[in-house]
Amino acid sequence: MSTSKLTPREVAFILFLGTVVALILALVGAPIWLFGIVGGLTAATYANVREGLHRRRAR
């Protein structure tokens, strides 16, 4: 499995998305361990979507 480098735009998007999710969790008073779970799921989902887009472009 190869890992590709993230572009600055993708890094900015991930940081923005993480900030939005963290603000929502903080506003609803979620426990701190939930931040880690949601952050991990967000990153994994983004990685899977990105990999799928690269596979689709390679065809």
Number of C-alpha atoms within 10 A of each C-alpha: 3 4 6 8 8 10 9 9 9 13 12 12 12 16 12 12 15 18 13 12 16 18 12 12 16 13 9 8 9 12 10 11 8 12 16 12 10 15 17 13 12 15 14 12 12 14 12 11 12 14 14 12 11 12 10 9 8 7 5
